[in-house]
Amino acid sequence: MKRNIYTLILWSVIIASVAVSCDSDDDGPAPVENPVEGLVKIREFSAAGSPYTVTLYNESGYLQLGYTRVYFAVTDRDGRFIDNAVLSAFPEMDMGMHKHSTPRAEITKVAGKALYETYYSFLMYSGQGNGKWYYDLKYTVGNVVDSVLDAEIEVRNVFRPDGTTERRVIQPLVANDESGQTYIVTLVEPLKPKIGVNDITAYIHVREDANTFPAVANFRLKLDPRMPSMENHSSPNNVDLTWDATDKIYRGKVNFTMTGYWKLNLILQNQQGETLYGNAVTDEVEASSLFFEVEF
C-alpha cells in the first residue's frame, strides 16, 4: 500500500515537472521587435565594401513634394538591426546652373527602436525645372565610417484626387517687410482629412542660404478655410496655428463641414503680430496669397 502511494506521488511530481517544462517551452524566448514593421521600403544604400546597409522607409514607400517623414534602418551582413548608428543625410537638387537643398531636421533615433527618423520639406519634385534630387548619406557604426555620395532619389509631385491637378502643400514666400526674408511654409496635417474638426500642423523655415533652412519659432498662421465651389463659404470653430515648443511645430484646428475641395487661406505673422505675407478673404478678394489645398 505504501509502495503504491509512493508511486502515485512520484508520478504526480513527474507529470507536474513535464507540464512546467512544456509551459516554459511554449513561452520561448521573448520575440525580437521588428523596427520597420508597418513601413514600406523606399530604397537601400550601401558603400562599396561596407559591412552595413542603410535602408530608407516610410508609410507610403516614396518621397514627395512638401512634407515627407522618413525612417532609416541600419543592418549588418547578417541582417541584424543596429541601434547605435549615427547618420546624416544631405538632399540636394541639381538644377544645372545652380544647386539647392531643402528644409529638413537632423536624423534622430526613435526611442526604444533600432530605427532613425527625420523629415523633409521638399521644395520641388523630381523633374521640375529639369532638376534632379541627389543624396549624400553618411553613417557611422562604432569605428566604421562610410558614405554614399550623389545617389539619385525620386521626389514625387502631389496631386488632387483627379490625379493630374497639382495640389499646393508647400509655399516659399518673400516677406513683405523690410527684411526681405524668404520663408517656407509646409503643410503637415491633416494627412487623412475627415468631416469635422481636424488637427492641422505646419512647419515654417527661413532660408539663410541655398543649403540652410532653420525652423522658425513663435510666429502665427491665421487660418480661414474656404470652399471656392460652394460660394466660398468658411466654417466655424477653426483655431489659428501657433508654435508648440515641445514638438517644435505649429498647431491649430480646421473644421471641414463637408467633403470636397478646400482652400486653407493663411496669413503669416511674426512674433510682434505684424503681417509678413498673406491677406484676409473678403467679398472682393476670394483667397489669400498664402494658402494650402485639401480635397477629400
Secondary structure as GFF3:
##gff-version 3
##sequence-region A 1 296
A	DSSP	alpha_helix	2	27	.	.	.	ID=ss1
A	DSSP	beta_strand	40	45	.	.	.	ID=ss2
A	DSSP	beta_strand	53	58	.	.	.	ID=ss3
A	DSSP	beta_strand	63	64	.	.	.	ID=ss4
A	DSSP	beta_strand	66	75	.	.	.	ID=ss5
A	DSSP	beta_strand	86	94	.	.	.	ID=ss6
A	DSSP	beta_strand	99	100	.	.	.	ID=ss7
A	DSSP	beta_strand	108	109	.	.	.	ID=ss8
A	DSSP	beta_strand	116	122	.	.	.	ID=ss9
A	DSSP	three_ten_helix	128	130	.	.	.	ID=ss10
A	DSSP	beta_strand	132	141	.	.	.	ID=ss11
A	DSSP	beta_strand	144	153	.	.	.	ID=ss12
A	DSSP	beta_strand	155	156	.	.	.	ID=ss13
A	DSSP	beta_strand	170	174	.	.	.	ID=ss14
A	DSSP	beta_strand	182	189	.	.	.	ID=ss15
A	DSSP	beta_strand	196	206	.	.	.	ID=ss16
A	DSSP	beta_strand	220	226	.	.	.	ID=ss17
A	DSSP	three_ten_helix	228	230	.	.	.	ID=ss18
A	DSSP	beta_strand	239	244	.	.	.	ID=ss19
A	DSSP	beta_strand	249	256	.	.	.	ID=ss20
A	DSSP	beta_strand	261	269	.	.	.	ID=ss21
A	DSSP	beta_strand	275	277	.	.	.	ID=ss22
A	DSSP	beta_strand	290	295	.	.	.	ID=ss23
###
